[in-house]
């Protein structure tokens, strides 16, 4: 009688092969990185070879097992601030979010969470532009700002419901978080544990200076630690140019993967650094990951 054989290839990359032997074992553990490379002028650097990249984990050089530059479809969450201060910005934000979706891979799946003092799943995963447009136009602006709670809900929704391996959140907000239960440190940890990239647009021009500075610092930390990027336009009209740029970046990232030399399942945080053999280049990827237990 033929026996089923399944080999789990990766804790991080969910790869399973099935053959004819009834054996189950963890062969390897891939750490997957989505990497953006920019030149000194801020333009995306394409068509680099594998030899141009060097990856370090906790200072130790790693050997790349996977190297690709593909436009892979993603699971995307639009996390939209609908606090009272967003009333006059709502339509432009909706248009900019739709512009990003239209400039993205047609096979992307997108959901929407809106937040004020609480976060609500406003639209389940879809790639129907008309459905997304209706959901964005129907959002009401009122209340306070619980951004971190909304991002945590977005991460949880990606973890349980996403159909794509690459997971991204875009948060659009116009002020400092003043209502969340979730802490900044824990949110960063959960995002890193679930390999979620966070992008952010902060419309902070109307905020009090100290409050705007705190909000900017928090958004910069969230995006830097997860491999994303922050924009802080002076006017809401500018985001119409930002979101297509963001989509272009996501579609032109390099995908690197390696089996860590340290295979200890100790739950520790491992710092990651990616160097590129391009003078003056800026590299963005997640700051690290948590080893399994």
C-alpha positions in Angstrom: 0.0 0.0 0.0 1.3 3.5 -0.9 2.0 5.7 2.0 1.8 9.5 2.0 5.0 11.5 2.5 4.8 15.2 3.4 7.9 17.2 4.1 7.5 20.7 5.6 10.2 22.8 4.1 9.7 26.1 5.9 8.3 27.4 9.1 8.2 30.9 7.7 7.4 30.2 4.0 4.6 27.6 4.4 6.0 25.3 1.7 4.9 21.6 1.8 5.8 18.8 -0.5 3.9 15.5 -0.6 5.4 12.2 -1.9 5.0 8.6 -1.1 6.5 8.0 2.4 4.8 8.6 5.7 7.4 10.8 7.2 7.1 14.3 8.7 10.0 16.5 9.5 11.1 20.1 9.5 13.9 20.3 6.9 14.7 24.0 7.0 13.5 27.3 8.2 13.5 30.1 5.6 13.7 33.8 6.6 12.0 35.7 3.8 12.9 39.4 3.2 11.2 41.9 0.9 13.8 44.4 0.0 13.6 47.9 -1.6 16.7 49.5 -3.0 16.9 53.2 -3.9 19.7 55.3 -5.5 20.9 58.7 -4.2 18.1 60.4 -6.1 15.4 58.3 -4.4 14.7 56.2 -7.5 14.1 52.5 -7.3 17.2 50.4 -8.4 16.1 47.5 -10.5 17.9 44.5 -12.1 20.5 43.9 -9.5 22.0 40.4 -9.4 22.2 38.1 -6.4 25.9 38.8 -5.9 25.0 42.5 -5.1 23.3 41.6 -1.9 24.8 40.5 1.5 22.6 39.6 4.4 23.6 39.6 8.0 21.7 38.2 11.0 22.9 39.4 14.4 26.1 40.4 12.5 26.7 36.9 11.0 26.8 36.7 7.2 24.0 34.4 5.8 23.8 32.4 2.6 21.0 33.3 0.3 18.8 30.3 -0.8 16.3 32.4 -2.8 16.7 35.5 -4.9 14.0 37.0 -7.0 12.6 40.3 -8.3 9.0 39.5 -9.1 5.8 41.5 -9.1 4.0 39.1 -6.7 0.4 39.8 -5.6 -0.1 40.9 -2.1 -2.7 41.0 0.7 -3.2 44.7 1.4 -5.0 46.4 4.3 -6.1 50.0 4.0 -6.2 51.4 7.5 -8.0 54.7 7.2 -8.4 57.3 10.0 -12.0 58.5 10.2 -11.7 60.6 13.3 -13.5 64.0 13.4 -10.5 65.9 12.1 -10.5 63.9 8.9 -13.9 65.2 7.7 -12.5 67.6 5.1 -9.9 65.2 4.0 -12.1 62.1 3.5 -12.7 62.4 -0.3 -9.1 63.0 -1.2 -7.9 60.2 1.0 -10.4 57.8 -0.6 -9.3 58.9 -4.1 -5.6 58.4 -3.2 -6.3 54.9 -1.7 -8.1 53.9 -4.9 -5.2 55.2 -7.0 -2.9 52.9 -5.1 -5.1 49.9 -5.7 -5.4 50.7 -9.4 -1.6 51.0 -9.7 -1.0 47.7 -7.9 -1.0 44.1 -9.1 -4.5 43.2 -10.4 -4.3 40.0 -8.4 -3.9 41.8 -5.1 -6.6 41.4 -2.5 -7.6 44.4 -0.4 -9.5 45.0 2.8 -10.4 48.2 4.6 -10.4 49.1 8.3 -11.6 52.5 9.4 -10.8 53.8 12.9 -11.7 56.6 15.2 -11.7 55.7 18.9 -12.5 52.1 17.8 -11.5 50.1 14.7 -14.0 48.4 12.4 -13.5 46.1 9.4 -15.4 48.2 6.8 -14.7 45.9 3.8 -13.6 42.3 3.6 -10.9 41.2 1.1 -11.8 42.0 -2.5 -10.1 43.1 -5.7 -13.3 44.8 -7.0 -12.5 48.5 -7.4 -16.2 49.5 -7.3 -16.7 47.7 -4.0 -13.7 49.4 -2.5 -14.7 52.8 -3.8 -18.1 52.5 -2.3 -16.7 51.3 1.1 -14.2 54.3 1.1 -16.9 56.8 0.2 -19.2 55.6 2.9 -16.8 56.1 5.8 -18.0 58.7 8.3 -15.6 61.0 10.1 -16.1 61.3 13.9 -14.5 60.7 17.3 -10.9 60.3 18.4 -7.9 58.4 17.1 -7.0 54.8 17.9 -4.5 54.1 15.2 -2.5 51.3 17.0 -5.6 49.3 17.8 -6.6 49.6 14.1 -3.2 48.4 12.9 -3.3 45.4 15.4 -6.8 44.5 14.0 -5.3 44.7 10.5 -2.4 42.4 11.4 -4.8 39.9 12.9 -7.0 40.0 9.9 -4.0 39.3 7.6 -2.9 36.5 9.9 -6.2 34.7 9.8 -7.7 35.6 6.4 -4.9 36.5 3.9 -4.5 34.4 0.8 -1.1 35.9 -0.3 2.3 35.3 1.3 3.3 39.0 1.1 1.3 41.1 3.5 1.1 45.0 3.6 -0.7 47.6 5.6 -1.1 51.2 4.6 -2.3 53.5 7.4 -3.5 57.1 6.6 -3.9 59.3 9.7 -3.9 63.0 10.5 -3.0 63.1 14.2 -1.4 61.5 17.2 -2.9 58.3 18.6 -4.9 59.3 21.6 -7.3 56.4 22.2 -5.5 53.1 21.7 -5.1 50.3 24.3 -2.3 48.7 22.2 1.2 49.9 22.9 3.8 50.9 20.3 6.4 48.3 21.4 3.9 45.4 21.3 2.5 46.5 17.9 6.0 46.5 16.4 6.7 43.0 17.8 3.4 41.6 16.5 4.1 43.1 13.0 7.5 41.6 13.0 6.3 38.2 14.2 3.8 38.1 11.4 6.1 39.5 8.7 3.7 42.5 7.9 5.1 45.5 6.1 3.6 48.8 7.3 3.5 52.0 5.1 2.2 55.2 6.5 0.9 58.6 5.3 0.8 61.2 8.1 -1.3 64.3 7.3 0.1 66.2 10.4 0.1 69.8 9.2 -2.8 70.9 11.4 -1.5 69.2 14.5 0.1 71.1 17.4 3.9 71.0 16.9 4.8 68.6 19.8 1.9 66.3 19.0 2.8 66.2 15.3 6.4 65.4 16.3 5.3 62.5 18.5 3.0 61.1 15.8 5.8 61.4 13.2 8.2 59.5 15.4 5.7 56.7 16.0 4.9 56.3 12.3 8.6 56.4 11.4 9.3 53.6 13.9 6.5 51.4 12.7 7.6 51.7 9.1 11.3 51.4 9.6 11.0 48.3 11.8 8.8 46.5 9.4 10.5 47.5 6.1 8.0 50.0 5.0 8.1 53.8 4.5 6.5 57.0 5.8 5.4 60.1 4.0 4.4 63.4 5.6 2.8 65.6 2.9 2.2 69.3 3.7 -1.2 69.1 2.0 -3.8 66.4 1.6 -3.7 67.0 -2.2 -0.2 65.6 -2.3 -1.2 62.1 -1.4 -2.6 61.6 -4.9 1.1 61.3 -6.1 2.3 59.3 -3.1 0.1 56.3 -3.3 1.0 55.3 -6.9 4.7 55.7 -5.9 4.1 53.4 -3.0 2.4 50.8 -5.3 5.4 51.1 -7.7 7.8 50.4 -4.8 5.9 47.4 -3.6 5.8 45.9 -7.1 9.6 46.3 -7.5 11.0 44.8 -4.4 13.6 42.0 -4.3 12.6 38.8 -2.5 15.5 37.3 -0.6 15.4 34.2 1.6 18.0 32.4 3.7 18.2 29.5 6.2 19.7 31.1 9.4 23.0 29.8 10.7 21.5 30.0 14.2 18.7 27.5 14.2 18.0 27.7 17.9 14.2 27.7 18.5 14.6 30.2 21.4 12.1 32.9 20.5 14.8 35.5 20.5 14.8 38.6 18.3 17.3 38.4 15.4 18.5 41.7 13.9 18.8 41.8 10.1 21.0 44.0 7.9 21.1 43.9 4.1 24.0 45.5 2.3 23.9 46.3 -1.4 26.9 46.7 -3.7 25.6 50.1 -5.0 27.4 53.3 -3.9 25.1 55.5 -1.9 22.2 53.1 -2.1 19.4 53.2 0.5 18.1 49.7 1.5 14.7 49.1 3.2 13.7 45.8 4.7 12.4 44.6 8.1 14.7 45.2 11.0 14.5 41.6 12.1 12.3 38.7 13.1 11.5 36.6 16.1 12.8 33.0 16.1 10.2 30.3 16.7 9.9 28.6 20.0 
